[in-house]
Amino acid sequence: MFFKKMTNEERKSTEKAIKIGFAFYMVALLASSIYSFITSSGFNISFIILMAGLVVFFVSDFILNKFKRP
């Protein structure tokens, strides 16, 4: 099988990580929008925000799974 079956603890940790990642995206994109509006710069940081959000998701998922296990 390509994907392993998740345990209930892993599923709960993943749901928490999704919420953390979503909150990060919202705050980062809000800050980016305000910055772009104020400075009117042509520098687009959307890709950096996307990659940072993915890193936050996977790191938080790893940490939550690590501390939930006995």
Residue pairs with C-beta under 8 A, 6 or more apart in sequence:
6 14
9 65
9 68
9 69
10 65
10 68
12 68
13 61
13 64
13 65
13 68
14 61
14 64
16 60
16 64
17 57
17 58
17 60
17 61
17 64
18 57
20 56
20 57
20 60
21 53
21 54
21 56
21 57
21 60
24 52
24 53
24 56
25 49
25 53
28 49
28 52
28 53
29 49
32 45
32 46
32 49
35 41
